[in-house]
Amino acid sequence: MSTAVDQETRDRILAAADALFYARGFQSVGMDDIRTGAGVSLKKLYAAFPGKEQLVAAVLAARRATWEQGIAAAVAAATTPRERLLAMYDFLEQWFGDATFRGCGFINAFGELGGTSPAVAAIARDHKDAFQRSVADLTADVVPDPAAAEELAAQLALLAEGAQTTAAIAGDTSPARHARRAAAVLVDAATR
């Protein structure tokens, strides 16, 4: 008898786990909750994901792909290098307006599990490093001086990270607009 799990079942498990983890937290959701949410047997759940840490890693990988696609779409819709750089805040405002928004899943995972799971901590750090690099790439198209571009990229990423946390706590989209306006001031000052 094969223990392989088809892609549709795996996707259903991931979707249920993501929704539960994001709504209730990583530590408070057990494998039985996920089994029930996905409508699969415990045997199938463990065949797909041998442990909770593997499931958390898969959920975060899917979240990263969604994040990167959202940022890329916002950047692609902008017409100038300056607007491409500021487009991430437009994406944030749209995301913050989603009824299910509860902050950054990576920050949430790191806060709950980073101290006890080196794997989850590494995934969160890698995601944040990748975001920093993508902001740096966009900044390099606007600010020709590499040192100034690197400093500006760090500031802009910090504004985006702060906006995510503030929006999650405040429950509204305004932190994205405030961060975008602050970012525009920083970009304009760096390009004078």
C-alpha positions in Angstrom: 0.0 0.0 0.0 1.5 3.4 -1.0 1.7 6.3 1.4 2.2 8.9 -1.3 -0.1 11.8 -1.1 -1.5 13.4 -4.2 -0.9 17.1 -4.9 -4.6 18.1 -4.4 -4.6 16.5 -0.9 -1.2 18.1 -0.1 -2.5 21.5 -1.2 -5.7 21.1 0.9 -3.6 20.3 3.9 -1.4 23.4 3.3 -4.4 25.6 2.8 -6.0 24.4 6.0 -2.8 24.7 8.0 -2.1 28.2 6.6 -5.6 29.5 7.5 -5.4 27.9 11.0 -1.9 29.0 11.8 -2.5 32.5 10.5 -5.8 33.0 12.4 -4.9 31.2 15.7 -1.2 31.0 15.9 1.3 28.3 15.3 1.5 26.9 18.8 -2.2 26.8 19.5 -3.0 24.7 16.4 -2.4 21.0 16.6 -2.1 18.4 13.9 -5.6 17.1 14.7 -7.0 20.6 14.0 -5.2 20.6 10.7 -6.5 17.1 9.9 -10.0 18.2 10.6 -9.7 21.4 8.7 -8.3 19.6 5.6 -10.7 16.7 5.9 -8.0 14.1 5.7 -7.0 11.2 7.9 -4.2 11.6 10.4 -2.3 8.9 8.4 -2.5 11.0 5.2 -1.5 14.2 7.1 1.6 12.5 8.5 2.4 10.9 5.1 2.4 14.4 3.5 4.1 16.1 6.4 6.0 13.8 8.9 5.9 16.6 11.6 4.5 20.0 12.5 7.9 21.7 11.8 7.8 20.4 8.2 4.3 21.6 7.8 5.1 25.0 9.2 8.1 25.2 6.7 5.8 24.3 3.8 3.2 26.9 4.8 5.9 29.6 5.1 7.3 28.6 1.7 3.8 29.1 0.2 3.5 32.4 2.0 6.8 33.5 0.6 5.8 32.7 -3.0 2.5 34.6 -2.5 4.4 37.6 -1.0 7.0 37.6 -3.8 4.3 37.4 -6.5 2.4 40.2 -4.9 5.4 42.5 -4.7 6.4 41.6 -8.3 3.0 42.4 -9.6 2.9 45.8 -7.9 6.4 46.6 -9.2 5.5 45.5 -12.7 2.5 47.8 -12.7 4.6 50.9 -12.0 6.2 52.8 -14.8 9.3 54.6 -13.4 12.1 53.3 -11.2 11.0 55.6 -8.4 7.4 54.3 -8.6 8.6 50.7 -8.8 10.5 51.3 -5.6 7.4 52.7 -3.9 5.0 50.1 -5.3 5.7 47.7 -2.4 3.8 50.0 -0.2 0.8 49.9 -2.6 0.9 46.1 -2.3 1.1 46.4 1.5 -2.0 48.6 1.6 -4.0 46.1 -0.5 -2.8 43.2 1.7 -3.6 45.1 4.9 -7.2 45.5 3.6 -7.7 41.8 3.4 -10.2 40.7 6.0 -7.9 37.8 7.1 -4.8 40.1 7.6 -3.0 39.3 10.9 0.5 40.7 10.2 3.5 39.1 8.7 3.4 35.3 8.9 7.2 35.2 9.2 7.3 37.6 12.1 4.4 35.6 13.7 6.2 32.3 13.2 9.5 33.7 14.4 7.9 35.2 17.5 6.2 32.0 18.4 8.7 29.4 17.3 12.0 31.1 16.5 13.4 30.5 20.0 12.7 26.8 19.9 13.0 25.9 16.2 16.2 26.8 14.5 14.6 25.7 11.2 11.8 28.2 11.5 14.1 30.9 12.7 16.3 30.3 9.6 13.3 30.4 7.3 12.1 33.7 8.7 15.6 35.2 8.5 16.1 34.0 4.9 12.7 35.5 3.9 13.6 38.9 5.5 17.1 38.8 3.8 15.5 38.1 0.5 13.1 41.0 0.9 16.0 43.3 1.8 17.8 42.2 -1.3 14.8 42.8 -3.5 14.4 46.3 -2.1 18.2 46.9 -2.6 17.8 45.8 -6.3 15.0 48.3 -6.8 16.8 51.0 -4.9 19.9 50.6 -7.1 17.8 51.5 -10.1 17.0 54.9 -8.4 20.1 55.8 -6.5 23.4 55.4 -8.4 25.7 55.6 -5.4 26.0 52.0 -4.1 26.6 53.0 -0.4 23.7 55.5 -0.5 21.4 52.9 -2.2 22.3 50.3 0.4 21.5 52.6 3.3 18.2 53.8 1.6 17.2 50.1 0.9 17.6 49.3 4.6 15.5 52.3 5.6 12.7 51.5 3.1 12.6 47.8 4.1 12.3 48.9 7.8 9.4 51.1 6.9 7.7 48.2 5.2 8.3 45.9 8.2 7.1 48.5 10.7 4.0 49.1 8.6 3.1 45.4 8.6 3.3 45.2 12.4 1.5 48.5 13.0 -1.3 47.6 10.5 -1.8 44.2 12.2 -2.2 45.8 15.6 -4.2 48.8 14.5 -6.4 46.8 12.2 -6.4 49.3 9.3 -4.5 50.1 6.1 -3.2 53.6 6.9 0.3 52.4 8.0 1.0 51.5 4.4 0.1 55.0 3.2 2.2 56.6 6.0 5.1 54.3 5.1 4.8 55.1 1.4 4.8 58.9 2.1 7.9 58.6 4.4 9.6 56.4 1.8 8.9 59.0 -0.9 10.6 61.6 1.3 13.6 59.4 1.8 13.9 58.5 -1.9 13.6 62.2 -3.0 16.3 63.2 -0.4 18.6 60.5 -1.7 18.2 61.5 -5.3 18.7 65.2 -4.8 
